[in-house]
Amino acid sequence: MSFNKKRPAQPSRTHPTRNLTDLKRGESGILDRLDLPEEDARRLMEMGFLPGHSVTPAHSAPGGDPRVFQVDGSEVALRRETAIRLILR
């Protein structure tokens, strides 16, 4: 008599995607990519949001949107709908 042993389920090896909105004030993250239309991504890259650069959240408006991020020596305010599309490593 033979039995088929089921293998235990393997844990997922993929990491959940993190974006700028996941960072807490004072915590920094390294930008991986900008999931935005080319024109919008180009404008943000001109302001310093380049892959490989460190981004640190600063203060935010009373309602939480927009939020200010420090990047490349500047402070830039981004709305949540934009910040959520800037993906971290």
C-alpha atoms as an extended CHARMM CRD file, in Angstrom:
* protein
*
        89  EXT
         1         1  MET       CA              0.0000000000        0.0000000000        0.0000000000  PROA      1               0.0000000000
         2         2  SER       CA              1.3720000000        3.4710000000       -0.8570000000  PROA      2               0.0000000000
         3         3  PHE       CA              0.4430000000        6.8940000000        0.3660000000  PROA      3               0.0000000000
         4         4  ASN       CA              0.8850000000       10.1840000000       -1.4260000000  PROA      4               0.0000000000
         5         5  LYS       CA              2.2410000000       12.6460000000        1.0530000000  PROA      5               0.0000000000
         6         6  LYS       CA              1.3360000000       16.2220000000        0.3970000000  PROA      6               0.0000000000
         7         7  ARG       CA              4.1350000000       18.6820000000        0.7510000000  PROA      7               0.0000000000
         8         8  PRO       CA              3.5740000000       21.4570000000        3.2220000000  PROA      8               0.0000000000
         9         9  ALA       CA              2.6770000000       24.7590000000        1.6020000000  PROA      9               0.0000000000
        10        10  GLN       CA              5.7270000000       26.8740000000        0.8750000000  PROA      10              0.0000000000
        11        11  PRO       CA              5.7120000000       30.3780000000        2.2900000000  PROA      11              0.0000000000
        12        12  SER       CA              5.4370000000       33.1230000000       -0.2620000000  PROA      12              0.0000000000
        13        13  ARG       CA              8.8340000000       34.4030000000       -1.2880000000  PROA      13              0.0000000000
        14        14  THR       CA              7.5480000000       37.6560000000       -2.7340000000  PROA      14              0.0000000000
        15        15  HSD       CA              7.6340000000       40.7850000000       -0.6510000000  PROA      15              0.0000000000
        16        16  PRO       CA              4.6520000000       43.0960000000       -0.6030000000  PROA      16              0.0000000000
        17        17  THR       CA              5.2170000000       46.2320000000       -2.6190000000  PROA      17              0.0000000000
        18        18  ARG       CA              5.9380000000       49.2910000000       -0.4900000000  PROA      18              0.0000000000
        19        19  ASN       CA              5.3560000000       52.8360000000       -1.6130000000  PROA      19              0.0000000000
        20        20  LEU       CA              5.9320000000       56.3300000000       -0.2250000000  PROA      20              0.0000000000
        21        21  THR       CA              2.6790000000       56.3010000000        1.7430000000  PROA      21              0.0000000000
        22        22  ASP       CA              4.0010000000       53.3560000000        3.7970000000  PROA      22              0.0000000000
        23        23  LEU       CA              6.8560000000       55.4240000000        5.2430000000  PROA      23              0.0000000000
        24        24  LYS       CA              6.4540000000       56.9120000000        8.6830000000  PROA      24              0.0000000000
        25        25  ARG       CA              7.7070000000       60.4020000000        9.4490000000  PROA      25              0.0000000000
        26        26  GLY       CA             11.4970000000       60.3460000000        9.7870000000  PROA      26              0.0000000000
        27        27  GLU       CA             11.8440000000       56.8940000000        8.1860000000  PROA      27              0.0000000000
        28        28  SER       CA             13.5530000000       56.8270000000        4.8080000000  PROA      28              0.0000000000
        29        29  GLY       CA             13.2270000000       54.5620000000        1.8190000000  PROA      29              0.0000000000
        30        30  ILE       CA             15.0460000000       54.0340000000       -1.4570000000  PROA      30              0.0000000000
        31        31  LEU       CA             12.9900000000       54.7260000000       -4.5390000000  PROA      31              0.0000000000
        32        32  ASP       CA             12.7890000000       51.7810000000       -6.9520000000  PROA      32              0.0000000000
        33        33  ARG       CA             10.4590000000       53.0150000000       -9.6840000000  PROA      33              0.0000000000
        34        34  LEU       CA              7.7170000000       55.4730000000      -10.5820000000  PROA      34              0.0000000000
        35        35  ASP       CA              4.5250000000       53.7920000000      -11.7980000000  PROA      35              0.0000000000
        36        36  LEU       CA              3.2010000000       56.9140000000      -13.4660000000  PROA      36              0.0000000000
        37        37  PRO       CA              2.5580000000       58.1350000000      -16.9940000000  PROA      37              0.0000000000
        38        38  GLU       CA              5.8210000000       59.1810000000      -18.6500000000  PROA      38              0.0000000000
        39        39  GLU       CA              5.1350000000       62.9220000000      -18.4700000000  PROA      39              0.0000000000
        40        40  ASP       CA              4.2950000000       62.8000000000      -14.7470000000  PROA      40              0.0000000000
        41        41  ALA       CA              7.2730000000       60.5700000000      -13.9670000000  PROA      41              0.0000000000
        42        42  ARG       CA              9.6180000000       62.8670000000      -15.8820000000  PROA      42              0.0000000000
        43        43  ARG       CA              8.4190000000       65.9130000000      -13.9400000000  PROA      43              0.0000000000
        44        44  LEU       CA              8.9740000000       64.1540000000      -10.5940000000  PROA      44              0.0000000000
        45        45  MET       CA             12.3980000000       62.9440000000      -11.7020000000  PROA      45              0.0000000000
        46        46  GLU       CA             13.3100000000       66.5630000000      -12.5030000000  PROA      46              0.0000000000
        47        47  MET       CA             12.4640000000       67.3540000000       -8.8620000000  PROA      47              0.0000000000
        48        48  GLY       CA             14.7730000000       64.6040000000       -7.5760000000  PROA      48              0.0000000000
        49        49  PHE       CA             12.5420000000       61.5180000000       -7.3850000000  PROA      49              0.0000000000
        50        50  LEU       CA             15.0370000000       59.2740000000       -9.1320000000  PROA      50              0.0000000000
        51        51  PRO       CA             15.3420000000       55.5010000000       -8.7060000000  PROA      51              0.0000000000
        52        52  GLY       CA             18.0850000000       54.7750000000       -6.1820000000  PROA      52              0.0000000000
        53        53  HSD       CA             17.6080000000       58.0320000000       -4.2790000000  PROA      53              0.0000000000
        54        54  SER       CA             16.5470000000       58.2170000000       -0.6490000000  PROA      54              0.0000000000
        55        55  VAL       CA             13.1390000000       59.7230000000        0.1660000000  PROA      55              0.0000000000
        56        56  THR       CA             12.0500000000       60.7720000000        3.6680000000  PROA      56              0.0000000000
        57        57  PRO       CA              8.5260000000       61.8540000000        4.5980000000  PROA      57              0.0000000000
        58        58  ALA       CA              8.2250000000       65.0870000000        6.5340000000  PROA      58              0.0000000000
        59        59  HSD       CA              5.0400000000       66.8570000000        7.5620000000  PROA      59              0.0000000000
        60        60  SER       CA              1.5770000000       66.7070000000        6.0490000000  PROA      60              0.0000000000
        61        61  ALA       CA             -1.4990000000       68.8650000000        5.7960000000  PROA      61              0.0000000000
        62        62  PRO       CA             -3.9820000000       68.6180000000        8.6940000000  PROA      62              0.0000000000
        63        63  GLY       CA             -6.0920000000       66.0710000000        6.7860000000  PROA      63              0.0000000000
        64        64  GLY       CA             -2.9970000000       64.0760000000        5.8220000000  PROA      64              0.0000000000
        65        65  ASP       CA             -3.0420000000       65.0390000000        2.1430000000  PROA      65              0.0000000000
        66        66  PRO       CA             -0.8520000000       66.3470000000        0.6060000000  PROA      66              0.0000000000
        67        67  ARG       CA              2.2700000000       65.1240000000        2.3670000000  PROA      67              0.0000000000
        68        68  VAL       CA              5.7430000000       66.6200000000        2.1430000000  PROA      68              0.0000000000
        69        69  PHE       CA              8.7010000000       64.4200000000        1.2070000000  PROA      69              0.0000000000
        70        70  GLN       CA             12.3800000000       65.3050000000        1.4140000000  PROA      70              0.0000000000
        71        71  VAL       CA             14.3810000000       64.2280000000       -1.6030000000  PROA      71              0.0000000000
        72        72  ASP       CA             17.6890000000       65.3930000000       -3.0340000000  PROA      72              0.0000000000
        73        73  GLY       CA             17.8930000000       68.3460000000       -0.6080000000  PROA      73              0.0000000000
        74        74  SER       CA             14.4010000000       69.6310000000       -1.4350000000  PROA      74              0.0000000000
        75        75  GLU       CA             10.9580000000       69.3200000000        0.0850000000  PROA      75              0.0000000000
        76        76  VAL       CA              8.1510000000       68.3970000000       -2.2940000000  PROA      76              0.0000000000
        77        77  ALA       CA              4.4460000000       68.0330000000       -1.4760000000  PROA      77              0.0000000000
        78        78  LEU       CA              2.7180000000       65.0790000000       -3.1350000000  PROA      78              0.0000000000
        79        79  ARG       CA             -0.8970000000       64.0300000000       -3.0400000000  PROA      79              0.0000000000
        80        80  ARG       CA             -1.5770000000       60.4980000000       -1.8070000000  PROA      80              0.0000000000
        81        81  GLU       CA             -2.7570000000       59.3950000000       -5.2670000000  PROA      81              0.0000000000
        82        82  THR       CA              0.7030000000       60.2360000000       -6.6210000000  PROA      82              0.0000000000
        83        83  ALA       CA              2.7900000000       59.0810000000       -3.6340000000  PROA      83              0.0000000000
        84        84  ILE       CA              1.1820000000       55.6370000000       -3.6980000000  PROA      84              0.0000000000
        85        85  ARG       CA              2.6000000000       55.1120000000       -7.2080000000  PROA      85              0.0000000000
        86        86  LEU       CA              6.2180000000       55.7700000000       -6.1940000000  PROA      86              0.0000000000
        87        87  ILE       CA              7.4840000000       52.3030000000       -5.3600000000  PROA      87              0.0000000000
        88        88  LEU       CA             10.2650000000       51.5880000000       -2.8480000000  PROA      88              0.0000000000
        89        89  ARG       CA             12.8770000000       48.8280000000       -2.8590000000  PROA      89              0.0000000000
